[in-house]
Amino acid sequence: MSEFFHMGGYAAYVWPAYGIAAIVLLGLLAATWKGLRDAEATLKALESAHPGRRRARAAGQRPSDKSAGTPAEASE
């Protein structure tokens, strides 16, 4: 088993490389989780600013805001 950990004399290069890769991957995971939390907070703030808009669109109704939508929808 100790032969495995010595890696044929290259352990001084292999184990630090594994360590650096693990640190980078953990950093990316943490950044992704932080970005997700920030995006969810932004979404919650936007939904609270326009509370009925999402339900109206889900039900197939137009939102109460007449300025929203494409020009073709506005002319109808």
MMTF fields as JSON, N, C-alpha, C and O atoms, coordinates in Angstrom:
{
  "mmtfVersion": "1.0.0",
  "mmtfProducer": "UNKNOWN",
  "numBonds": 303,
  "numAtoms": 304,
  "numGroups": 76,
  "numChains": 1,
  "numModels": 1,
  "chainsPerModel": [1],
  "groupsPerChain": [76],
  "chainIdList": ["A"],
  "bondAtomList": [4, 2, 8, 6, 12, 10, 16, 14, 20, 18, 24, 22, 28, 26, 32, 30, 36, 34, 40, 38, 44, 42, 48, 46, 52, 50, 56, 54, 60, 58, 64, 62, 68, 66, 72, 70, 76, 74, 80, 78, 84, 82, 88, 86, 92, 90, 96, 94, 100, 98, 104, 102, 108, 106, 112, 110, 116, 114, 120, 118, 124, 122, 128, 126, 132, 130, 136, 134, 140, 138, 144, 142, 148, 146, 152, 150, 156, 154, 160, 158, 164, 162, 168, 166, 172, 170, 176, 174, 180, 178, 184, 182, 188, 186, 192, 190, 196, 194, 200, 198, 204, 202, 208, 206, 212, 210, 216, 214, 220, 218, 224, 222, 228, 226, 232, 230, 236, 234, 240, 238, 244, 242, 248, 246, 252, 250, 256, 254, 260, 258, 264, 262, 268, 266, 272, 270, 276, 274, 280, 278, 284, 282, 288, 286, 292, 290, 296, 294, 300, 298],
  "bondOrderList": [1, 1, 1, 1, 1, 1, 1, 1, 1, 1, 1, 1, 1, 1, 1, 1, 1, 1, 1, 1, 1, 1, 1, 1, 1, 1, 1, 1, 1, 1, 1, 1, 1, 1, 1, 1, 1, 1, 1, 1, 1, 1, 1, 1, 1, 1, 1, 1, 1, 1, 1, 1, 1, 1, 1, 1, 1, 1, 1, 1, 1, 1, 1, 1, 1, 1, 1, 1, 1, 1, 1, 1, 1, 1, 1],
  "groupList": [{"groupName": "MET", "atomNameList": ["N", "CA", "C", "O"], "elementList": ["N", "C", "C", "O"], "formalChargeList": [0, 0, 0, 0], "bondAtomList": [1, 0, 2, 1, 3, 2], "bondOrderList": [1, 1, 2], "singleLetterCode": "M", "chemCompType": "L-PEPTIDE LINKING"}, {"groupName": "SER", "atomNameList": ["N", "CA", "C", "O"], "elementList": ["N", "C", "C", "O"], "formalChargeList": [0, 0, 0, 0], "bondAtomList": [1, 0, 2, 1, 3, 2], "bondOrderList": [1, 1, 2], "singleLetterCode": "S", "chemCompType": "L-PEPTIDE LINKING"}, {"groupName": "GLU", "atomNameList": ["N", "CA", "C", "O"], "elementList": ["N", "C", "C", "O"], "formalChargeList": [0, 0, 0, 0], "bondAtomList": [1, 0, 2, 1, 3, 2], "bondOrderList": [1, 1, 2], "singleLetterCode": "E", "chemCompType": "L-PEPTIDE LINKING"}, {"groupName": "PHE", "atomNameList": ["N", "CA", "C", "O"], "elementList": ["N", "C", "C", "O"], "formalChargeList": [0, 0, 0, 0], "bondAtomList": [1, 0, 2, 1, 3, 2], "bondOrderList": [1, 1, 2], "singleLetterCode": "F", "chemCompType": "L-PEPTIDE LINKING"}, {"groupName": "HIS", "atomNameList": ["N", "CA", "C", "O"], "elementList": ["N", "C", "C", "O"], "formalChargeList": [0, 0, 0, 0], "bondAtomList": [1, 0, 2, 1, 3, 2], "bondOrderList": [1, 1, 2], "singleLetterCode": "H", "chemCompType": "L-PEPTIDE LINKING"}, {"groupName": "GLY", "atomNameList": ["N", "CA", "C", "O"], "elementList": ["N", "C", "C", "O"], "formalChargeList": [0, 0, 0, 0], "bondAtomList": [1, 0, 2, 1, 3, 2], "bondOrderList": [1, 1, 2], "singleLetterCode": "G", "chemCompType": "PEPTIDE LINKING"}, {"groupName": "TYR", "atomNameList": ["N", "CA", "C", "O"], "elementList": ["N", "C", "C", "O"], "formalChargeList": [0, 0, 0, 0], "bondAtomList": [1, 0, 2, 1, 3, 2], "bondOrderList": [1, 1, 2], "singleLetterCode": "Y", "chemCompType": "L-PEPTIDE LINKING"}, {"groupName": "ALA", "atomNameList": ["N", "CA", "C", "O"], "elementList": ["N", "C", "C", "O"], "formalChargeList": [0, 0, 0, 0], "bondAtomList": [1, 0, 2, 1, 3, 2], "bondOrderList": [1, 1, 2], "singleLetterCode": "A", "chemCompType": "L-PEPTIDE LINKING"}, {"groupName": "VAL", "atomNameList": ["N", "CA", "C", "O"], "elementList": ["N", "C", "C", "O"], "formalChargeList": [0, 0, 0, 0], "bondAtomList": [1, 0, 2, 1, 3, 2], "bondOrderList": [1, 1, 2], "singleLetterCode": "V", "chemCompType": "L-PEPTIDE LINKING"}, {"groupName": "TRP", "atomNameList": ["N", "CA", "C", "O"], "elementList": ["N", "C", "C", "O"], "formalChargeList": [0, 0, 0, 0], "bondAtomList": [1, 0, 2, 1, 3, 2], "bondOrderList": [1, 1, 2], "singleLetterCode": "W", "chemCompType": "L-PEPTIDE LINKING"}, {"groupName": "PRO", "atomNameList": ["N", "CA", "C", "O"], "elementList": ["N", "C", "C", "O"], "formalChargeList": [0, 0, 0, 0], "bondAtomList": [1, 0, 2, 1, 3, 2], "bondOrderList": [1, 1, 2], "singleLetterCode": "P", "chemCompType": "L-PEPTIDE LINKING"}, {"groupName": "ILE", "atomNameList": ["N", "CA", "C", "O"], "elementList": ["N", "C", "C", "O"], "formalChargeList": [0, 0, 0, 0], "bondAtomList": [1, 0, 2, 1, 3, 2], "bondOrderList": [1, 1, 2], "singleLetterCode": "I", "chemCompType": "L-PEPTIDE LINKING"}, {"groupName": "LEU", "atomNameList": ["N", "CA", "C", "O"], "elementList": ["N", "C", "C", "O"], "formalChargeList": [0, 0, 0, 0], "bondAtomList": [1, 0, 2, 1, 3, 2], "bondOrderList": [1, 1, 2], "singleLetterCode": "L", "chemCompType": "L-PEPTIDE LINKING"}, {"groupName": "THR", "atomNameList": ["N", "CA", "C", "O"], "elementList": ["N", "C", "C", "O"], "formalChargeList": [0, 0, 0, 0], "bondAtomList": [1, 0, 2, 1, 3, 2], "bondOrderList": [1, 1, 2], "singleLetterCode": "T", "chemCompType": "L-PEPTIDE LINKING"}, {"groupName": "LYS", "atomNameList": ["N", "CA", "C", "O"], "elementList": ["N", "C", "C", "O"], "formalChargeList": [0, 0, 0, 0], "bondAtomList": [1, 0, 2, 1, 3, 2], "bondOrderList": [1, 1, 2], "singleLetterCode": "K", "chemCompType": "L-PEPTIDE LINKING"}, {"groupName": "ARG", "atomNameList": ["N", "CA", "C", "O"], "elementList": ["N", "C", "C", "O"], "formalChargeList": [0, 0, 0, 0], "bondAtomList": [1, 0, 2, 1, 3, 2], "bondOrderList": [1, 1, 2], "singleLetterCode": "R", "chemCompType": "L-PEPTIDE LINKING"}, {"groupName": "ASP", "atomNameList": ["N", "CA", "C", "O"], "elementList": ["N", "C", "C", "O"], "formalChargeList": [0, 0, 0, 0], "bondAtomList": [1, 0, 2, 1, 3, 2], "bondOrderList": [1, 1, 2], "singleLetterCode": "D", "chemCompType": "L-PEPTIDE LINKING"}, {"groupName": "GLN", "atomNameList": ["N", "CA", "C", "O"], "elementList": ["N", "C", "C", "O"], "formalChargeList": [0, 0, 0, 0], "bondAtomList": [1, 0, 2, 1, 3, 2], "bondOrderList": [1, 1, 2], "singleLetterCode": "Q", "chemCompType": "L-PEPTIDE LINKING"}],
  "groupTypeList": [0, 1, 2, 3, 3, 4, 0, 5, 5, 6, 7, 7, 6, 8, 9, 10, 7, 6, 5, 11, 7, 7, 11, 8, 12, 12, 5, 12, 12, 7, 7, 13, 9, 14, 5, 12, 15, 16, 7, 2, 7, 13, 12, 14, 7, 12, 2, 1, 7, 4, 10, 5, 15, 15, 15, 7, 15, 7, 7, 5, 17, 15, 10, 1, 16, 14, 1, 7, 5, 13, 10, 7, 2, 7, 1, 2],
  "groupIdList": [1, 2, 3, 4, 5, 6, 7, 8, 9, 10, 11, 12, 13, 14, 15, 16, 17, 18, 19, 20, 21, 22, 23, 24, 25, 26, 27, 28, 29, 30, 31, 32, 33, 34, 35, 36, 37, 38, 39, 40, 41, 42, 43, 44, 45, 46, 47, 48, 49, 50, 51, 52, 53, 54, 55, 56, 57, 58, 59, 60, 61, 62, 63, 64, 65, 66, 67, 68, 69, 70, 71, 72, 73, 74, 75, 76],
  "secStructList": [7, 2, 2, 2, 2, 2, 4, 4, 4, 6, 2, 2, 2, 2, 2, 2, 2, 2, 2, 2, 2, 2, 2, 2, 2, 2, 2, 2, 2, 2, 2, 2, 2, 2, 2, 2, 2, 2, 2, 2, 2, 2, 2, 2, 2, 2, 2, 2, 2, 1, 6, 6, 2, 2, 2, 2, 2, 2, 6, 6, 7, 7, 7, 1, 7, 6, 6, 7, 1, 7, 2, 2, 2, 2, 2, 7],
  "xCoordList": [0.816, 0.0, 0.861, 0.484, 1.996, 2.849, 3.427, 3.728, 3.583, 4.05, 3.048, 3.423, 1.78, 0.754, 0.889, 0.841, 1.06, 1.148, 2.442, 2.495, 3.486, 4.738, 4.705, 5.517, 3.787, 3.558, 4.845, 5.079, 5.648, 6.865, 7.835, 8.587, 7.827, 8.744, 8.149, 8.79, 6.943, 6.311, 5.249, 4.499, 5.178, 4.15, 4.228, 3.201, 5.432, 5.588, 4.92, 4.648, 4.65, 3.981, 2.508, 1.664, 2.205, 0.848, -0.096, -1.165, 0.27, -0.642, -0.946, -2.1, 0.015, -0.353, -1.281, -2.155, -1.08, -1.975, -3.4, -4.351, -3.552, -4.879, -5.462, -6.65, -4.649, -5.112, -5.58, -6.633, -4.797, -5.166, -6.454, -7.326, -6.582, -7.806, -9.006, -10.072, -8.856, -9.963, -10.354, -11.542, -9.372, -9.663, -10.395, -11.349, -9.961, -10.622, -12.064, -12.975, -12.277, -13.628, -14.525, -15.688, -14.009, -14.8, -15.11, -16.204, -14.162, -14.407, -15.491, -16.338, -15.467, -16.512, -17.879, -18.891, -17.903, -19.156, -19.707, -20.901, -18.851, -19.276, -19.764, -20.771, -19.065, -19.479, -20.826, -21.652, -21.041, -22.307, -23.445, -24.505, -23.244, -24.28, -24.586, -25.746, -23.551, -23.769, -24.538, -25.447, -24.177, -24.901, -26.354, -27.236, -26.608, -27.98, -28.772, -29.903, -28.187, -28.882, -29.16, -30.238, -28.194, -28.388, -29.489, -30.312, -29.508, -30.536, -31.916, -32.897, -31.995, -33.281, -33.759, -34.955, -32.842, -33.221, -33.712, -34.686, -33.047, -33.474, -34.844, -35.697, -35.058, -36.35, -37.449, -38.535, -37.178, -38.173, -38.505, -39.669, -37.497, -37.738, -38.562, -39.468, -38.262, -39.021, -40.457, -41.388, -40.634, -41.988, -42.799, -44.003, -42.178, -42.916, -43.241, -44.207, -42.456, -42.731, -43.943, -44.645, -44.199, -45.33, -46.047, -45.88, -46.837, -47.349, -48.298, -48.245, -49.153, -50.133, -49.677, -50.365, -48.556, -48.126, -47.855, -48.258, -47.191, -46.835, -48.081, -48.195, -49.007, -50.224, -51.068, -51.687, -51.108, -51.897, -51.333, -52.096, -50.028, -49.427, -49.603, -49.827, -49.504, -49.646, -51.065, -51.266, -52.045, -53.438, -53.827, -54.969, -52.917, -53.204, -53.838, -54.264, -53.912, -54.474, -53.366, -52.188, -53.76, -52.778, -52.537, -53.456, -51.314, -51.067, -51.797, -52.151, -52.024, -52.766, -51.988, -52.577, -50.694, -49.84, -49.994, -49.538, -50.628, -50.883, -49.628, -49.602, -48.595, -47.384, -46.494, -45.546, -46.775, -45.952, -46.361, -47.494, -45.436, -45.739, -45.137, -44.438, -45.425, -44.906, -45.8, -46.94, -45.327, -46.167, -47.435, -48.483, -47.36, -48.53, -49.592, -50.785, -49.154, -50.108, -50.721, -51.896, -49.937, -50.43, -51.487, -52.36, -51.445, -52.388, -53.712, -54.678, -53.787, -55.036, -56.062, -57.161],
  "yCoordList": [-1.192, 0.0, 1.257, 2.259, 1.224, 2.41, 2.712, 3.865, 1.67, 1.905, 2.768, 3.62, 2.529, 3.34, 4.805, 5.685, 5.074, 6.452, 7.129, 8.358, 6.368, 6.956, 7.203, 7.969, 6.572, 6.78, 6.631, 7.396, 5.685, 5.438, 6.602, 6.804, 7.372, 8.508, 9.827, 10.871, 9.793, 11.017, 11.582, 12.48, 11.078, 11.501, 13.002, 13.64, 13.563, 14.994, 15.856, 17.03, 15.31, 16.046, 15.659, 16.5, 14.392, 13.889, 14.368, 14.898, 14.196, 14.547, 16.043, 16.401, 16.924, 18.351, 18.678, 19.539, 17.982, 18.216, 17.799, 18.497, 16.664, 16.238, 17.251, 17.565, 17.751, 18.73, 20.021, 20.556, 20.518, 21.751, 21.547, 22.417, 20.403, 20.112, 20.05, 20.566, 19.429, 19.352, 20.733, 21.023, 21.589, 22.949, 23.741, 24.458, 23.619, 24.33, 23.849, 24.663, 22.537, 22.011, 22.456, 22.793, 22.463, 22.943, 24.438, 24.877, 25.208, 26.632, 26.857, 27.736, 26.069, 26.177, 25.785, 26.408, 24.762, 24.346, 25.455, 25.751, 26.061, 27.151, 28.354, 28.969, 28.692, 29.817, 29.538, 30.44, 28.303, 27.936, 28.043, 28.576, 27.544, 27.646, 29.095, 29.453, 29.932, 31.348, 32.014, 32.809, 31.692, 32.25, 31.815, 32.603, 30.564, 30.073, 30.824, 31.242, 31.0, 31.735, 33.174, 33.701, 33.816, 35.191, 35.269, 36.185, 34.314, 34.302, 34.051, 34.661, 33.155, 32.901, 34.135, 34.427, 34.862, 36.082, 37.144, 37.842, 37.267, 38.223, 37.855, 38.724, 36.574, 36.117, 36.393, 36.844, 36.129, 36.367, 37.853, 38.217, 38.711, 40.155, 40.607, 41.428, 40.09, 40.463, 39.957, 40.659, 38.731, 38.199, 38.975, 39.153, 39.438, 40.212, 41.609, 42.22, 42.124, 43.439, 43.396, 44.397, 42.253, 42.063, 40.771, 39.752, 40.796, 39.542, 38.754, 37.525, 39.379, 38.627, 38.271, 37.535, 38.768, 38.606, 37.151, 36.706, 36.413, 35.036, 34.156, 33.322, 34.337, 33.528, 33.833, 32.927, 35.086, 35.451, 34.797, 34.313, 34.776, 34.156, 32.65, 32.043, 32.034, 30.585, 30.157, 29.061, 31.002, 30.669, 31.022, 30.789, 31.57, 31.927, 33.292, 33.654, 34.048, 35.384, 36.391, 36.116, 37.532, 38.594, 39.293, 39.428, 39.74, 40.513, 41.845, 42.304, 42.46, 43.719, 44.871, 45.9, 44.722, 45.756, 45.729, 44.788, 46.742, 46.782, 47.086, 46.815, 47.64, 47.974, 46.763, 46.833, 45.656, 44.452, 43.705, 43.812, 42.964, 42.131, 42.674, 43.687, 41.976, 42.386, 43.444, 43.596, 44.187, 45.194, 44.581, 45.227, 43.358, 42.728, 42.475, 42.628, 42.089, 41.854, 43.162, 43.197, 44.246, 45.531, 46.101, 46.838, 45.79, 46.342, 45.612, 46.108, 44.445, 43.671, 44.252, 43.711],
  "zCoordList": [0.0, 0.0, 0.0, -0.609, 0.664, 0.693, -0.688, -0.999, -1.522, -2.901, -3.663, -4.469, -3.392, -4.055, -3.663, -4.523, -2.357, -1.887, -2.303, -2.352, -2.606, -3.08, -4.58, -5.099, -5.275, -6.716, -7.529, -8.464, -7.188, -7.958, -7.932, -8.885, -6.851, -6.735, -7.197, -7.077, -7.717, -8.229, -7.281, -7.665, -6.077, -5.124, -4.827, -4.592, -4.835, -4.554, -5.617, -5.364, -6.795, -7.871, -7.983, -8.29, -7.735, -7.937, -6.842, -7.147, -5.573, -4.484, -4.419, -4.184, -4.613, -4.66, -5.837, -5.729, -6.956, -8.093, -7.753, -8.103, -7.072, -6.625, -5.639, -5.702, -4.752, -3.767, -4.421, -4.072, -5.366, -6.066, -6.853, -6.852, -7.525, -8.279, -7.345, -7.682, -6.179, -5.225, -4.72, -4.575, -4.451, -3.981, -5.057, -4.757, -6.297, -7.401, -7.556, -7.712, -7.513, -7.657, -6.499, -6.721, -5.285, -4.148, -4.279, -3.923, -4.781, -5.025, -6.063, -5.901, -7.126, -8.147, -7.591, -7.916, -6.763, -6.135, -5.242, -5.284, -4.446, -3.557, -4.372, -4.019, -5.451, -6.281, -6.954, -7.094, -7.364, -7.984, -6.981, -7.308, -5.764, -4.738, -4.394, -4.19, -4.327, -4.029, -5.165, -4.923, -6.389, -7.531, -7.555, -7.895, -7.196, -7.135, -6.071, -6.321, -4.885, -3.819, -4.243, -3.972, -4.908, -5.365, -6.42, -6.393, -7.348, -8.388, -7.795, -8.221, -6.813, -6.161, -5.4, -5.393, -4.761, -4.05, -5.027, -4.748, -6.161, -7.178, -7.723, -7.901, -7.99, -8.488, -7.468, -7.833, -6.211, -5.168, -5.084, -4.921, -5.193, -5.148, -6.353, -6.207, -7.524, -8.72, -8.645, -9.039, -8.136, -8.009, -6.986, -7.171, -5.919, -4.92, -5.434, -4.978, -6.372, -6.953, -7.879, -8.018, -8.515, -9.429, -9.036, -9.706, -7.969, -7.407, -8.305, -8.275, -9.095, -9.88, -11.275, -11.982, -11.676, -13.064, -13.432, -14.506, -12.574, -12.91, -12.988, -13.886, -12.061, -12.076, -13.299, -13.857, -13.728, -14.9, -16.156, -16.991, -16.301, -17.475, -17.458, -18.505, -16.282, -16.174, -16.528, -17.052, -16.251, -16.528, -17.959, -18.355, -18.735, -20.121, -20.269, -21.365, -19.209, -19.259, -19.499, -19.271, -19.952, -20.131, -18.81, -18.002, -18.58, -17.358, -17.425, -18.511, -16.294, -16.253, -16.868, -17.201, -17.022, -17.603, -19.115, -19.765, -19.682, -21.131, -21.949, -23.15, -21.331, -22.082, -22.299, -23.082, -21.627, -21.77, -23.03, -23.499, -23.555, -24.71, -25.982, -25.985, -27.062, -28.363, -28.971, -28.532, -29.97, -30.607, -31.22, -31.221, -31.735, -32.315, -31.254, -31.513, -30.058, -28.979, -28.513, -28.148, -28.52, -28.053, -28.988, -28.529, -30.285, -31.234, -31.241, -31.82, -30.613, -30.596, -29.668, -29.547]
}
